[in-house]
Structure formats: structure tokens, C-alpha cells
Amino acid sequence: MLWINFLHWYQPANSDYYKIKEAVELSYKRVIQALEDNPDIKFNINISGCLISRLVELKYFDLIEKINNLLERGQIELTGSAAYHALLPLVNKREVCDQIKENEEIIKKYFPKAKLKGFFLPEMAYSSEVAKIVKKLGYKWLILDEISYQGRKKIVPENVYIDKNSALKIIFRSRKFSNCYVPDEIEKILTSKIKNKNDDRVIISATDGELYGLRHNDNNGKLEKVLTNKLLKTSLISAYISKFKKIEEITIRKSNWESTEKELLAKQPFRLWSDKNNEIHTKLWKLVNLAVNIGEKNRDDINYNWFRWHLVRGLASCTFWWASANDFKHNFGPQAWNPDEIERGANELIRSIRSLENSTSYAEKIKSENIFVAIKKAVWSKHWSYHSRNKLKSNNKINRLLSESYVRNLFTKKILPLYPDFKKIERIKIIYHKDYIWQTTYHVVLEFKTFFIPKIGGKSKKNIKSLSFFCTAHSSEPRKNVYDNLSYLWEHGFSKGFLTIPKPLFYSKHFNASFYRGVKGDDLLTFIKNNEKKEVEKVVKKTAEWLAKLHKTPISDIISFNKRNSRIKTVVPGYNQVLKNVKDKYDDKYVKDLKKIYDYLIELEEDFFNLSSKRWLIHGDVHPENIIKMGRQKIAMIDFTDICPSDFARDLGSFIQQLEYKLIKFNYNRSYVRKIIDIFITTYCRSAKINYNIRLKERIKLYYCWTSFRTAVFWLLRYNPKPDRAEPLIADIKKKFKLK
């Protein structure tokens, strides 16, 4: 049996970083690992240019390197596409060409060995006009859904055809196999035909790459299992197409990979993105057309690049898809309704117009703002009138935590006993901070604002007390480590006094969820921004005391630490990867300096670790946004992702660098910066009962420079690199260590 598997990897350019990380960790890495483990298996993958850029920004250099290795081994074929996932039949020809060409540039930059013969139309949305452009730009073939074929004679799904309109070769995916978890079906076929070694059927599937892990749980490893079956063969599409010598010419109709016959008969081939009966779609396209027209008139504007930056993000198909309200449970997806995502796209569109500050008229500005306001009103009116009432329709178990009655019963059992002054929970308000719920999978962060009736004082409004409890839950990743880390620290002194952390409450194995009481207050960065110097000094002192308390906490084997995070030489993305990516991007311009600095920092740290076996429990990510002032004397630290055993000076050096960086950014003078740093060091040494000697000073300088180094690398390798921000940091490190 031959399986031709096409995977579409895409995340919006303006997507939250944690969504991209989730897709990478649960889906993309899994697929790549499966290919590495099975050298004879070949997959076809489309990686949108905007996703590649975000992978670089988030420093997934190891994933990029592995993809390059698989390209070299001939296990992967990449295709062209639109860089920002615009629905190409709905935008003008100039936009089609611009996005295709930019996509090519990004792929050639990061995957130089990729040969782009095939093309993936976002959402497989076909039109004859777009197909001709794709052909003109040098592409040879398209993959389309079988519904795209127009003709009386039935097509043979495994055959290759030629589009009469564009002369592009066409391969059709099977919708039956693409709307299921393909490994399940393949396993059934291979099992039923186990005795027939000559089974020559061809299965062509094309799905979102996130199906494998993120949208569908495959805890039994069906994917990995079928790939080891010797009866299974796979092929790259270009190689498969090349075997066909006589190819039939056919007609293709406007369509997409979710089209229905009803939609096509009604001449609405792109209803999910442009429905004449959808008020939000109509208003969105009105804003798009206005933005495009204004942009065309002002191509010489000094801010035109920023106009483009926002426009392409607003044109992404997601902006319109999330407004369709279509139910995708048949394809392991959610109901396509998300007011935040619609608003995110609309924000980009209005910002594109706002960017052209000096060249657009007042009338154009007001017209666009009026359309924007109308979109927001239509979105939220629809949401609160209908969709919010129907949120609990699916059978996903996490929806229980969206039911006030269920949560009230759960909290009455689990939380009420922890607060003996209260006799009853009156009501709970559920606030969604992350709300990603598919058919069976989920990733949520929920806040439960819980109103308690006290035992004494009655039920009057003035006596009712409200507390906020939080839940972090993921269908595929147990969140027990969050609960364990918080519990350990809570039991070792952070439940008392003025130096605290979020209070751990309980862990639910059923939901893979940790529950904790949140902390309320303002972070240190807020006080810095507002120029509240007295508050800055108070919080910095408390931060020093908090760190001294943490560093005195004994290290336990109970906590699951990220061991790679304990040393400079092993912190991800790693020495070799950082230098390789800087060289790929800038040739030799920065590599020599960065290598010299990196080597020196590693050497200094290793010298200390070789002299002392002592390790301290460190936070690992002490910066102004993770420090919360809760009251006059009380602060809390949050975000314990990087907690590990290491040198306590790392927390000190990192915090001093981040504190100094923010103070200078917000125009504090150098004498005040020195004063604040002196306050921090003096308070820490007094609280920790240690001397600020030359050895400690040098270790703090080491980690100060390590944090500066990481910041410099970030500016060099991010999606929109800013070498001018990195160069002063590199120069400062060299100066501090007298490196030439």
C-alpha cells in the first residue's frame, strides 16, 4: 500500500507565542521525530513562511536543523504557498504575487536545499486566476480536494491530471481519509490485508499538521506504529507525479478543501471566509478594501512598510474563518467562532491604515474607524447573544469546568474546607484567560472568581468575600509539576510572612489540571513605567529578600527540574545552534565576537562549578514582570518554569541586568540606576548573611553578561531582527571582560 501524506503547518504571524510552542511541542516535533526514526518514510509538508519566521523568533533552531537534515536525506518535500496565509482568490493579483514571492524568500533563507515544485493554496482555495499566477511563477503542481474536479466522468483519485486552465499538474486528496485520523484507517487496512503483500492501493491524505498530537490524542502511538509496518510505502508528491507519462486534462472549479456541493451550487465556493449573509464578513471585507485602496495610493509613504506589516496579518484567512461559526467536529476541529481572533485580525487591518499617519485624509481615517467600531459591535453582540450560551454543547470533558454548577460543587468539596471562616460558596464567575477547546483536546487557563458567604455576618453584599482561583489544564500534558513546585515552596516558608508565591490548592488527574490561588497586585515594571521611585525602591528591596529566602531553601529530589537549564553550556538552544544560526543570517559579521564571549562565559562558570559542589535553588527568570507587589510590605514571585539547582549569583546577575535595562529604557538617569542596584545588592547580602566580596562580584558580572548575551542573540535572530539593539550589548560585554 502506498500512502502519500501531505501536512500543512501554519500558525498566524500574530499568534500568541504559547500557541506556536504548543503546536511545535505536540505536533511538529512528533512528526519530525517519527521521520528521523524511520528513514524510509517520506512526507510532504507545507510550512507557511510566517510560521517559519516565528519558529526562528522563538529559537526553534533545532527543529529547523532537523527539517534541513530530512530534506537532505530526501524524506521531506516542501511546497510553495502564501507567506501570511491569505485566501488567495479573495485578494488582488499584486497581493497574491507578493505573498508567494515572500514565502519563497523565507523558505530559501532557512531551507536552502528545498526545491519548490509543488504549491499549496491556503485552505486549498482554487480559482483559475490564482492558478495561472502560480504557474507563471514557476510551480509545477497543486494538491486539491477531490470536490474541486468539475466533470461528469468520475475521477480516479490516485491518478494525476492537468488543469486545463493553468497547465498545472493536479493531485487530489481523498476527503474520506483526510477527515479522519489517518493512521487509524491505515492500520485497519494493513491489518485486514496482512496476508496480501501485493496490495497496491494508493491513499492520498492532506490535513493540518496540528492533527498529529495537538488536535487529536494519539497516546497509543498509532502514527509511529504504522510507519514501521513493512507493507506500507510512502512517496514524495513530485516523485509520484513524475511516474505518470500520459496525463488527462480536466477542468477545475472554484472551491476549497471544506467546500460542499450545496455551497458550490449556490456559487459560494469560499463561504467560510466571505459569506454574503454574514454581517461580520461583509464589514471585514469593507475594511480590507478600504485599507488596500488607501495603501495603493500611498506606496511612497515613509510608514508603508508598517502598513504592509499590519495588512498582511489582517488578511490571514483566520480573521474571516473564525467569524464563520462553522462546526468542524467532523475534522477534529472546534466551532469556528472566536471573537478575540476576529478582533485580532480587525485590529491589524485598522492599524495598517493608522500607520499611514501623514498621508491619509481625516475623512478616510474616520471612515475606517467607523467600520472598525461596527465590526467590534457586531462581533460581541453575536457572541453574547448566542455563542456564549452554546459553549457547552460539545462532549469534551473540560467543558465541565465551564459549568458554574459543576465548579461550585468541585470547589465546595476541594476548596471550601481550606477556608473555615466561610460556610458556603454563593456563586462563581468564570473568566477565560486561555480557552482552546477542540473535540477531545484542550488547553485552558481559567480564573474562577469565587464569592463566599461567611459563617458570621450573613448573606448581605457587604459581607460576601470574593477570592480568585486559577486553573491551568492541558489534555496531553499533566500539569502536576506546577502543583508540585508550588507545593514544595509553600511548605518551605513561602506560605508565611511578606515573601510569598501563588498558593497551590489541588491537582486533578482527571483534567490534567493544577489549581492555585492567584496573587493580586502590580508588577515591578508598572512602577518603573509610572516613575514611582519610592515604590520601585521598596519592591527591589523585597525582591532581594525574596531571592535570599529562595536560595536558602533546601533542594529536594521531589521536584522535577530542567537539568539543562542549570548550566550556561547546556541551556537551550545551545552553543552550536546559536553560532550556526547567527552565521547563516549574518555570515561572519558577529560570529567571532559571540563565540569568544560564549566560550569565556562557559569557562568562568565551569571554573566555579569545578571548585564547589554547592548548588542553590534558583528561580531562573527574575525580571520586573514576574515580581508582584501585593500590599504595603508583601510581594510574590510568579512563573517557575525555569526553577533549577545552580549558582545563586545567576538570579542576582540576571535581575540586575533586566532591572538596569528597564530603568534606562524608561529614562532613569545613571546615578539613580546605580543607587537602585546598590540597594538590591546590599539588601540581598544582609538577608542572605554573606559578604559582597570580589568572587561574588565576578560571578554576578558573569551572569549579568550572560543575560545581556542572550538578549543580544534575541535581537539578532528574532523575526524582525534589530542588530542595532544587539551591537551595544555585545560591545559592553567585551568591554567588561576586556575581550578583543
TARAWO-V858650 format. One line per field, one symbol per residue. phi: phi as a letter, one per 30 degrees, with the letter a starting at -180 (. if undefined). burial: 1 if it has 24 or more other ideal C-beta (glycine too) atoms within 12 Angstrom, else 0. A space follows every 50 residues. Layout:
phi = ???
burial = ???
This chain:
phi = .ccccccccabedcdddddddddddccddddddddddbdddbbcbccded deddddediddddddddddddddicbbcbdaceciddedccddddedddd dddddddddcbdcdcdccbcdeihdcbdddeddedddjdcbbcbdddddb lddddceddcbcdedciddbbcdddeddcbdeeeddddddddcedcdcdc dccccbbdddedkdcbdbddideddddcdddccbaddedddddcccbddb ccceabdcecddddddhbdbedbacdccedeedddddedddddddddbdc ddcdddededdddddeeeecddcdidccddbhcdddbadddddedddddd dddddddcbcdedddddddddedddddddddddddbdddcdcddcedddd dccedddddddddcceddbddccacdabcccccbbcbcdbcabbbcccdc cccddcjicdedcdccbccbbcbbdcbecddddddddddddcjdcbicbb beddcaccdechbccaddcclcdeddddddhcdddedddddddedddedd dddddcddddcdddddbedcdddjeddddddddddbicecdddddddeed ddddddeddddbcdbbdcdjadbedcccdcadccbbcbicdceadadddd dddddeddddedddecidddddedddddddddddddddhbcdcdddeddd dededddddddddeddcdecdbedddeddddddeddchcc
burial = 11111111111111100011111111111111111101001111111111 11111111111111111101100011111111111111111100111111 11110110011001111111111111110111111010111111111111 00001011111110110111111110111111111110110000000000 11111111111111111100011101101011111111111000000001 11111111100011000111111110010110111111111101100100 00110011111111111111111111010011111111111111111111 11111100010001000100110011011001100010001001011111 11010011011001110110010111010101011111111111111111 11100000000000101111111111101111111111110101000011 11111111001111111110111110110000001111111111111111 11101000101000111100111010111111011100011011101101 11011001100000011111111101111100011111110111111111 11111111111110010100001001101110111011010100010111 1111111111111111111010000100110111011010
